[in-house]
Amino acid sequence: MMKLRLLLIFILPAFFFSCMSLPKNIAYFQDVDKYQQNLRAANDLVACEPIIKKFDELLITVTAPVLTQEIVAQFNLPMTAYLEPSETGKTNVQQSPTVQTYIVANDGTITYPVIGSIPLAGLTKSQAIERIKNLVSDYMKDPVVNIKIMSFKVTVLGEVLKPATIPVNQERISILDAIGAVGDLTIYGNRQNVLLIRENNDGTLEHIRIDLTKSNLFSSPYYYLQQNDKIIVEPSRTRQLDSKYGAADGYRLSIYSMIFSAVSIIASTAVAIISLNRPTK
């Protein structure tokens, strides 16, 4: 009998208040105070440089300081032109304000004016610039080459406020920037098990699990994203359990929980009063 009283007095109230405890693992980088200060993200800036992949759309321009415009022009795609009907009924050729781009083929190459086929897939942007610069140097002195990945984008899905595909103009975006662009994780997002899906140049897929509550993410090679990366925020266990019930079921469960908690408190209080009023032998 005494064991039963102790159970009602201590265990049931403890169970009740444990249900009201605050959720854990919501804050990002909970161990940041223990982490070294002034940490360089991803160890080196090279880690954030994009790698050119198959089917990337590239804008490549070549300039030179002391050459005639005709020599430089042969290494740049011309402005695109299109036909537009005029008010007089004639068709005029209009000049487009945008230049043409290169698509990296399935074999990892582009077809470049004058030079021909150039393999670029698998190279970093700076490596690709250096390769084209070396090839163009056979035709001009001190060429300046610039490459921009026009198709750079990342996608964030799952337990975030605004799932979306994000265009990246600067060709540099961290996983935190991507999460911020979609309005952050919801309260139900599992911050300890975020999935990053990355397609390698050989067509294989990497599946990386990331813990946003740990500060070692800053030194991870996956802190900076590559083009076409997918971030999947999985639901927490609470969200998964909630999904098993409809709104009516959830309401009934909450009512039953409140009734059970109230009965537990009343029972433990009654036993405690009886124990205090019982005369001692």
Residue frames relative to the residue before (quaternion, step in Angstrom):
aa qw qx qy qz dx dy dz
M 1.0000 0.0000 0.0000 0.0000 0.00 0.00 0.00
M 0.6447 0.5266 -0.3152 0.4558 3.55 1.00 -0.85
K 0.6417 0.5219 -0.3278 0.4565 3.59 1.02 -0.81
L 0.6371 0.5283 -0.3258 0.4571 3.56 1.03 -0.78
R 0.6371 0.5237 -0.3286 0.4602 3.58 1.01 -0.81
L 0.6524 0.5126 -0.3153 0.4605 3.57 0.95 -0.90
L 0.6228 0.5454 -0.3365 0.4489 3.55 1.06 -0.77
L 0.7006 0.4685 -0.2712 0.4648 3.57 0.89 -0.97
I 0.6848 0.5076 -0.2918 0.4339 3.58 0.98 -0.82
F 0.8205 0.2820 -0.1132 0.4842 3.57 0.83 -0.98
I 0.7219 0.4747 -0.2815 0.4176 3.58 0.75 -0.97
L 0.6956 0.4896 -0.2931 0.4366 3.59 0.82 -0.98
P 0.6556 0.4770 -0.3364 0.4791 3.64 0.88 -0.75
A 0.6259 0.5343 -0.3467 0.4500 3.57 1.03 -0.72
F 0.6340 0.5233 -0.3227 0.4691 3.55 1.07 -0.81
F 0.6423 0.5388 -0.3177 0.4431 3.57 0.98 -0.86
F 0.7310 0.4258 -0.2535 0.4691 3.56 0.80 -0.97
S 0.5793 0.5697 -0.3876 0.4356 3.57 1.16 -0.44
C 0.6110 0.5488 -0.3441 0.4550 3.58 1.14 -0.61
M 0.7014 0.4536 -0.2600 0.4845 3.58 1.18 -0.50
S 0.4236 0.7223 -0.4668 0.2846 3.61 1.24 0.03
L 0.5672 -0.6184 0.4288 0.3348 3.55 -1.12 0.64
P 0.5398 -0.6228 0.4451 0.3503 3.61 -1.04 0.66
K 0.3161 -0.7453 0.5606 0.1743 3.55 -1.13 0.74
N 0.8013 0.3386 -0.2244 0.4392 3.53 -1.41 0.10
I 0.3967 0.6971 -0.4969 0.3313 3.57 1.00 0.84
A 0.6761 0.4965 -0.2950 0.4576 3.60 1.00 -0.81
Y 0.4411 -0.6729 0.5295 0.2689 3.55 -1.14 0.71
F 0.8736 0.0958 -0.0491 0.4745 3.56 -1.28 0.56
Q 0.0256 0.8587 -0.5090 0.0542 3.54 0.76 1.10
D 0.7220 0.4103 -0.2478 0.4990 3.60 1.17 -0.44
V 0.2939 0.8092 -0.4796 0.1695 3.58 1.24 0.31
D 0.6223 0.5563 -0.3512 0.4242 3.62 1.06 -0.64
K 0.6820 0.4676 -0.2843 0.4853 3.57 1.17 -0.51
Y 0.5905 0.5910 -0.3597 0.4155 3.54 1.26 -0.28
Q 0.5951 -0.5866 0.4041 0.3720 3.58 -1.13 0.61
Q 0.4778 -0.6789 0.4891 0.2674 3.53 -1.09 0.76
N 0.8304 0.2249 -0.1763 0.4783 3.53 -1.32 0.47
L 0.2264 0.7895 -0.5338 0.2011 3.56 1.00 0.78
R 0.3631 -0.7140 0.5521 0.2316 3.56 -0.90 0.89
A 0.4678 -0.6958 0.4671 0.2808 3.55 -0.70 1.06
A 0.8651 0.0297 -0.0711 0.4957 3.52 -0.99 1.03
N 0.6100 -0.6250 0.3115 0.3746 3.58 1.21 0.70
D 0.8115 -0.0309 0.0819 0.5777 3.59 0.90 -0.85
L 0.5670 -0.6169 0.4232 0.3448 3.56 -1.09 0.67
V 0.5347 0.6241 -0.4087 0.3969 3.61 1.19 -0.42
A 0.6028 0.5970 -0.3516 0.3958 3.57 1.12 -0.69
C 0.7153 0.4270 -0.2613 0.4875 3.59 1.14 -0.49
E 0.5071 0.6487 -0.4332 0.3666 3.59 1.25 -0.03
P 0.4466 -0.7137 0.4605 0.2812 3.61 -0.73 0.97
I 0.3103 -0.7166 0.5987 0.1783 3.53 -1.21 0.66
I 0.4282 -0.7085 0.5008 0.2527 3.56 -0.80 1.01
K 0.1090 -0.8092 0.5773 0.0078 3.55 -0.87 1.03
K 0.6740 -0.4643 0.3790 0.4318 3.54 -1.31 0.23
F 0.8341 0.2028 -0.1965 0.4739 3.53 -1.15 0.84
D 0.3949 0.6790 -0.5112 0.3488 3.61 1.19 0.33
E 0.3199 -0.7105 0.5930 0.2031 3.54 -1.20 0.64
L 0.0881 -0.8315 0.5484 -0.0149 3.56 -0.56 1.21
L 0.1962 -0.7183 0.6542 0.1323 3.52 -1.15 0.77
I 0.0102 -0.8144 0.5776 -0.0552 3.59 -0.47 1.23
T 0.0087 -0.7934 0.6080 -0.0280 3.56 -0.81 1.05
V 0.1474 -0.7703 0.6173 0.0624 3.54 -1.14 0.76
T 0.0266 0.7701 -0.6366 0.0314 3.55 -0.95 0.93
A 0.1099 -0.7722 0.6213 0.0748 3.56 -1.29 0.32
P 0.5431 -0.6827 0.3868 0.2988 3.58 -0.96 0.81
V 0.8426 0.1733 -0.0451 0.5079 3.63 0.86 -0.86
L 0.5283 0.6119 -0.4365 0.3949 3.60 0.93 0.78
T 0.5746 -0.5745 0.4422 0.3798 3.52 -1.21 0.43
Q 0.6446 -0.5588 0.3690 0.3689 3.52 -1.18 0.58
E 0.6185 0.5706 -0.3501 0.4114 3.60 1.08 -0.69
I 0.6586 0.5067 -0.3182 0.4564 3.60 0.95 -0.78
V 0.6769 0.4832 -0.2930 0.4716 3.58 0.92 -0.88
A 0.6400 0.5783 -0.3324 0.3813 3.57 0.95 -0.90
Q 0.6366 0.5582 -0.3503 0.4005 3.60 1.00 -0.66
F 0.6892 0.4425 -0.2825 0.4993 3.61 1.25 -0.26
N 0.6701 0.4202 -0.3025 0.5319 3.58 1.27 0.25
L 0.4850 -0.6482 0.4976 0.3114 3.56 -0.98 0.80
P 0.4863 -0.6728 0.4651 0.3074 3.61 -0.97 0.77
M 0.6123 -0.5116 0.4413 0.4106 3.51 -1.31 0.26
T 0.4629 -0.6830 0.4872 0.2862 3.56 -0.98 0.84
A 0.1909 -0.7730 0.5966 0.1000 3.56 -1.14 0.68
Y 0.0600 -0.7911 0.6081 0.0299 3.57 -1.13 0.58
L 0.4894 -0.6681 0.4873 0.2768 3.55 -1.25 0.50
E 0.0113 -0.7991 0.6002 -0.0334 3.56 -0.93 0.91
P 0.3922 -0.7252 0.5048 0.2556 3.64 -0.70 0.96
S 0.3264 -0.7441 0.5531 0.1842 3.55 -1.03 0.80
E 0.6846 -0.4850 0.3504 0.4164 3.56 -1.32 0.13
T 0.6600 0.5147 -0.3088 0.4517 3.60 1.17 -0.52
G 0.5957 -0.5841 0.3615 0.4162 3.56 1.23 -0.04
K 0.5837 0.5616 -0.3732 0.4524 3.59 1.26 -0.15
T 0.4046 -0.6930 0.5435 0.2465 3.53 -1.28 0.42
N 0.1384 -0.8006 0.5815 0.0411 3.55 -0.73 1.11
V 0.3960 -0.6831 0.5581 0.2552 3.54 -1.19 0.58
Q 0.1274 -0.8016 0.5831 0.0334 3.54 -0.66 1.14
Q 0.3907 -0.7150 0.5351 0.2232 3.54 -1.09 0.74
S 0.3585 -0.7293 0.5437 0.2098 3.59 -0.92 0.95
P 0.4689 -0.6955 0.4639 0.2850 3.62 -1.00 0.74
T 0.6870 0.4568 -0.2874 0.4866 3.61 1.23 -0.10
V 0.4124 -0.6970 0.5301 0.2512 3.54 -1.15 0.67
Q 0.5844 -0.5777 0.4377 0.3649 3.54 -1.26 0.34
T 0.2777 -0.7583 0.5716 0.1457 3.54 -1.23 0.51
Y 0.4263 -0.6689 0.5476 0.2664 3.53 -1.36 0.24
I 0.2121 -0.7413 0.6215 0.1385 3.56 -1.12 0.73
V 0.3952 -0.7050 0.5344 0.2476 3.57 -0.76 1.03
A 0.3858 -0.7575 0.4853 0.2044 3.56 -0.61 1.16
N 0.7091 -0.4615 0.3322 0.4169 3.55 -1.35 0.18
D 0.6817 0.4555 -0.2931 0.4919 3.59 1.17 -0.49
G 0.5917 -0.6288 0.3393 0.3733 3.58 1.30 0.24
T 0.6336 0.5434 -0.3282 0.4422 3.59 1.23 0.18
I 0.2252 -0.6974 0.6456 0.2149 3.51 -1.42 0.12
T 0.3646 -0.6915 0.5703 0.2524 3.56 -1.23 0.45
Y 0.1121 -0.8393 0.5320 -0.0017 3.53 -0.31 1.33
P 0.5759 -0.6044 0.4123 0.3646 3.62 -1.01 0.75
V 0.8256 0.2008 -0.2008 0.4876 3.55 -1.16 0.82
I 0.7603 0.3973 -0.2125 0.4679 3.60 0.73 -1.09
G 0.4061 -0.7039 0.4910 0.3140 3.58 0.87 -0.92
S 0.8179 -0.2376 0.1805 0.4919 3.56 -1.10 -0.72
I 0.0183 -0.7818 0.6229 -0.0222 3.57 -0.94 1.02
P 0.3030 -0.7505 0.5535 0.1962 3.63 -0.68 1.02
L 0.0219 -0.8269 0.5611 -0.0313 3.58 -0.74 1.10
A 0.5594 0.6249 -0.4014 0.3681 3.61 1.08 -0.58
G 0.7609 0.3275 -0.2810 0.4846 3.54 -0.95 0.97
L 0.6193 0.5206 -0.3453 0.4757 3.58 1.27 -0.19
T 0.4757 -0.5982 0.5401 0.3524 3.54 -1.23 0.43
K 0.6807 -0.4870 0.3387 0.4298 3.56 -1.23 0.29
S 0.6711 0.4911 -0.3065 0.4631 3.61 0.91 -0.85
Q 0.6305 0.5214 -0.3334 0.4685 3.61 1.05 -0.69
A 0.6495 0.5098 -0.3164 0.4670 3.58 1.00 -0.81
I 0.6270 0.5298 -0.3294 0.4666 3.57 1.01 -0.80
E 0.6681 0.5016 -0.3014 0.4596 3.57 0.92 -0.90
R 0.6432 0.5245 -0.3338 0.4469 3.60 0.99 -0.79
I 0.6825 0.4666 -0.2945 0.4794 3.58 0.86 -0.93
K 0.6241 0.5491 -0.3389 0.4406 3.57 0.99 -0.77
N 0.6604 0.5053 -0.3118 0.4597 3.60 0.94 -0.85
L 0.6712 0.4938 -0.3022 0.4630 3.58 1.01 -0.80
V 0.6771 0.4843 -0.2888 0.4728 3.59 0.98 -0.84
S 0.5729 0.6219 -0.3704 0.3844 3.61 1.14 -0.58
D 0.5718 0.5812 -0.3877 0.4301 3.59 1.21 -0.31
Y 0.7453 0.3906 -0.2032 0.5007 3.57 1.24 -0.42
M 0.7972 0.0878 -0.0472 0.5955 3.59 1.19 -0.37
K 0.4665 -0.6819 0.4961 0.2668 3.53 -1.25 0.44
D 0.8676 0.0288 -0.0566 0.4932 3.55 -1.06 0.94
P 0.1187 0.8091 -0.5671 0.0985 3.61 0.65 1.01
V 0.2494 -0.7298 0.6162 0.1596 3.54 -1.23 0.58
V 0.0915 -0.8162 0.5704 -0.0054 3.57 -0.56 1.22
N 0.0294 -0.7842 0.6197 0.0064 3.55 -1.00 0.84
I 0.0952 -0.7833 0.6136 0.0300 3.57 -1.02 0.89
K 0.0261 -0.7700 0.6374 0.0136 3.55 -1.03 0.85
I 0.3255 -0.7296 0.5709 0.1894 3.57 -0.89 1.00
M 0.2462 -0.8219 0.5009 0.1136 3.56 -0.23 1.29
S 0.7141 0.4628 -0.2442 0.4650 3.58 1.16 -0.59
F 0.3526 0.7565 -0.4899 0.2517 3.61 1.21 0.31
K 0.2529 0.7400 -0.5903 0.2001 3.57 -0.72 1.12
V 0.1424 -0.7517 0.6348 0.1083 3.56 -1.30 0.44
T 0.2662 -0.7679 0.5676 0.1313 3.57 -1.20 0.58
V 0.1033 -0.7792 0.6173 0.0335 3.56 -0.98 0.94
L 0.0123 0.8109 -0.5805 0.0728 3.56 -0.69 1.15
G 0.6356 0.5620 -0.3925 0.3551 3.55 -1.32 0.15
E 0.8110 -0.2690 0.2154 0.4728 3.55 -1.16 -0.76
V 0.3936 0.6453 -0.5478 0.3587 3.54 0.43 1.34
L 0.6488 -0.5591 0.3464 0.3827 3.56 -1.19 0.47
K 0.8174 0.0491 0.0120 0.5738 3.60 0.90 -0.89
P 0.1947 -0.7987 0.5580 0.1126 3.63 0.16 1.21
A 0.1582 0.8008 -0.5548 0.1611 3.57 -0.86 0.93
T 0.3855 -0.6291 0.6079 0.2936 3.49 -1.45 0.17
I 0.2060 -0.8229 0.5268 0.0536 3.56 -0.64 1.19
P 0.2915 -0.7313 0.5841 0.1977 3.63 -0.71 0.99
V 0.1943 -0.7865 0.5809 0.0791 3.58 -0.95 0.90
N 0.2151 -0.8155 0.5287 0.0961 3.57 -0.36 1.23
Q 0.7103 0.4736 -0.2646 0.4485 3.57 1.05 -0.73
E 0.3699 -0.7503 0.4633 0.2924 3.60 1.34 -0.15
R 0.6992 0.3375 -0.2829 0.5633 3.57 1.13 0.63
I 0.2032 0.7631 -0.5865 0.1801 3.54 -0.66 1.14
S 0.3002 -0.7458 0.5679 0.1764 3.56 -0.92 0.92
I 0.6518 -0.5042 0.3770 0.4228 3.55 -1.24 0.25
L 0.6259 0.5274 -0.3412 0.4623 3.61 1.11 -0.59
D 0.6182 0.5294 -0.3430 0.4691 3.58 1.05 -0.73
A 0.6616 0.5139 -0.3070 0.4517 3.58 0.95 -0.88
I 0.6592 0.4962 -0.3063 0.4748 3.58 0.97 -0.86
G 0.6482 0.5152 -0.3158 0.4634 3.57 1.00 -0.77
A 0.6415 0.5479 -0.3270 0.4258 3.59 1.05 -0.72
V 0.7276 0.3760 -0.2387 0.5217 3.61 1.18 -0.45
G 0.6626 -0.5710 0.2939 0.3855 3.58 1.18 0.50
D 0.5895 -0.5967 0.3513 0.4160 3.60 1.27 0.36
L 0.6130 -0.5267 0.4365 0.3953 3.54 -1.36 0.18
T 0.4769 -0.6096 0.5320 0.3434 3.54 -1.22 0.44
I 0.6791 -0.4780 0.3565 0.4281 3.57 -1.29 0.18
Y 0.6786 0.4873 -0.2771 0.4746 3.57 1.25 -0.46
G 0.4911 0.6715 -0.4356 0.3438 3.62 1.22 -0.03
N 0.3929 -0.7124 0.5337 0.2308 3.57 -0.96 0.88
R 0.2251 -0.8250 0.5093 0.0968 3.56 -0.16 1.29
Q 0.6670 0.5147 -0.2987 0.4483 3.58 1.21 -0.35
N 0.7930 0.2471 -0.1175 0.5444 3.60 1.20 -0.18
V 0.1577 0.7911 -0.5651 0.1731 3.57 0.72 1.14
L 0.2855 -0.7824 0.5365 0.1356 3.57 -0.84 1.00
L 0.1086 -0.7629 0.6356 0.0466 3.55 -0.93 1.00
I 0.1155 -0.7824 0.6107 0.0388 3.57 -0.77 1.09
R 0.0028 -0.8071 0.5875 -0.0589 3.57 -0.70 1.14
E 0.2633 -0.7579 0.5785 0.1471 3.55 -0.89 0.97
N 0.3123 -0.7592 0.5463 0.1660 3.55 -0.73 1.11
N 0.6821 -0.5176 0.3325 0.3954 3.54 -1.26 0.32
D 0.6696 0.4848 -0.3041 0.4734 3.59 1.19 -0.47
G 0.6262 -0.5752 0.3237 0.4150 3.58 1.29 0.17
T 0.5542 0.6013 -0.4004 0.4135 3.59 1.24 -0.17
L 0.3455 -0.7351 0.5520 0.1885 3.55 -1.23 0.58
E 0.2335 -0.7326 0.6225 0.1459 3.54 -1.08 0.84
H 0.1300 -0.7576 0.6349 0.0770 3.56 -1.10 0.79
I 0.0177 -0.8249 0.5618 -0.0594 3.57 -0.35 1.27
R 0.2501 -0.7549 0.5901 0.1391 3.56 -0.91 0.95
I 0.1027 -0.8115 0.5753 -0.0015 3.57 -0.80 1.07
D 0.2225 -0.7612 0.6001 0.1044 3.55 -0.96 0.97
L 0.2507 -0.8098 0.5174 0.1167 3.56 -0.36 1.27
T 0.6003 0.5482 -0.3766 0.4441 3.61 1.23 -0.02
K 0.6744 0.4709 -0.2792 0.4955 3.60 1.30 -0.15
S 0.4469 -0.7303 0.4623 0.2306 3.55 -0.91 0.95
N 0.5184 0.6376 -0.4374 0.3653 3.62 1.17 -0.16
L 0.4374 0.6827 -0.4631 0.3580 3.59 1.26 -0.03
F 0.6149 0.5832 -0.3502 0.3989 3.61 1.04 -0.74
S 0.7374 0.3696 -0.2222 0.5199 3.60 1.13 -0.56
S 0.4710 0.6847 -0.4308 0.3519 3.57 1.28 0.19
P 0.5011 -0.6416 0.4793 0.3281 3.63 -1.06 0.62
Y 0.6693 0.4815 -0.2983 0.4808 3.59 1.27 -0.16
Y 0.3780 0.7225 -0.4957 0.2992 3.59 1.24 0.24
Y 0.7281 0.2914 -0.1919 0.5900 3.57 1.06 -0.78
L 0.3771 -0.7574 0.5011 0.1818 3.55 -0.93 0.97
Q 0.3434 -0.6916 0.5946 0.2242 3.51 -1.32 0.46
Q 0.6531 -0.5113 0.3656 0.4222 3.57 -1.22 0.36
N 0.8293 0.1951 -0.2113 0.4791 3.51 -1.16 0.91
D 0.3484 0.7127 -0.5247 0.3087 3.62 1.15 0.45
K 0.1900 -0.7592 0.6123 0.1120 3.55 -1.18 0.69
I 0.1399 -0.7701 0.6190 0.0646 3.56 -0.92 0.98
I 0.0858 -0.7943 0.6014 0.0041 3.56 -0.73 1.13
V 0.1621 -0.7813 0.5985 0.0708 3.59 -0.61 1.16
E 0.2651 -0.7978 0.5248 0.1337 3.55 -0.42 1.21
P 0.5272 -0.6277 0.4609 0.3400 3.60 -1.13 0.53
S 0.5338 -0.6085 0.4799 0.3383 3.55 -1.17 0.57
R 0.6776 -0.4786 0.3551 0.4310 3.56 -1.27 0.23
T 0.6069 0.5610 -0.3524 0.4391 3.59 1.05 -0.71
R 0.6655 0.4937 -0.2944 0.4761 3.56 0.96 -0.89
Q 0.6433 0.5255 -0.3253 0.4519 3.59 1.00 -0.80
L 0.6624 0.4903 -0.3084 0.4751 3.57 1.00 -0.79
D 0.6373 0.5363 -0.3251 0.4478 3.57 1.02 -0.80
S 0.6411 0.5570 -0.3293 0.4127 3.57 1.04 -0.74
K 0.5960 0.5809 -0.3598 0.4218 3.59 1.22 -0.35
Y 0.7494 0.3448 -0.1893 0.5327 3.56 1.21 -0.40
G 0.4504 -0.6582 0.5304 0.2875 3.52 -1.19 0.60
A 0.7263 -0.4128 0.3043 0.4577 3.57 -1.31 -0.02
A 0.6591 0.5061 -0.3136 0.4594 3.59 0.97 -0.85
D 0.6463 0.5138 -0.3233 0.4625 3.58 0.99 -0.82
G 0.6540 0.5152 -0.3171 0.4542 3.56 0.96 -0.85
Y 0.6395 0.5205 -0.3282 0.4609 3.58 1.01 -0.79
R 0.6630 0.4986 -0.3106 0.4641 3.60 0.93 -0.88
L 0.6456 0.5229 -0.3256 0.4514 3.57 0.98 -0.80
S 0.6506 0.5098 -0.3205 0.4628 3.57 0.99 -0.81
I 0.6335 0.5188 -0.3281 0.4710 3.61 1.05 -0.75
Y 0.6589 0.5027 -0.3100 0.4660 3.57 0.92 -0.91
S 0.6424 0.5282 -0.3217 0.4526 3.57 1.00 -0.81
M 0.6567 0.5046 -0.3094 0.4673 3.58 0.97 -0.84
I 0.6520 0.5097 -0.3183 0.4624 3.59 0.98 -0.85
F 0.6561 0.5142 -0.3081 0.4586 3.56 0.93 -0.90
S 0.6593 0.5040 -0.3111 0.4633 3.56 0.95 -0.86
A 0.6554 0.5086 -0.3189 0.4583 3.59 0.96 -0.85
V 0.6486 0.5081 -0.3183 0.4689 3.61 0.95 -0.85
S 0.6386 0.5378 -0.3266 0.4430 3.57 0.98 -0.82
I 0.6693 0.4909 -0.3020 0.4689 3.56 0.94 -0.90
I 0.6549 0.5095 -0.3171 0.4593 3.60 0.93 -0.90
A 0.6671 0.5117 -0.3055 0.4469 3.58 0.92 -0.90
S 0.6820 0.4799 -0.2978 0.4647 3.57 0.87 -0.90
T 0.6409 0.5169 -0.3264 0.4643 3.58 1.05 -0.73
A 0.6478 0.5223 -0.3164 0.4554 3.60 0.98 -0.86
V 0.6598 0.5011 -0.3089 0.4670 3.58 0.91 -0.86
A 0.6435 0.5227 -0.3273 0.4534 3.55 0.99 -0.80
I 0.6572 0.5016 -0.3150 0.4662 3.62 0.97 -0.83
I 0.6426 0.5174 -0.3239 0.4631 3.58 0.96 -0.86
S 0.6575 0.5189 -0.3159 0.4458 3.57 0.93 -0.84
L 0.6699 0.4956 -0.3033 0.4622 3.57 1.01 -0.81
N 0.7248 0.4456 -0.2487 0.4628 3.62 1.00 -0.75
R 0.5267 0.6302 -0.4253 0.3802 3.60 1.20 -0.25
P 0.4345 -0.7095 0.4830 0.2732 3.60 -0.77 0.97
T 0.3945 -0.7152 0.5234 0.2428 3.54 -0.99 0.76
K 0.4447 -0.6935 0.5025 0.2623 3.56 -1.12 0.74
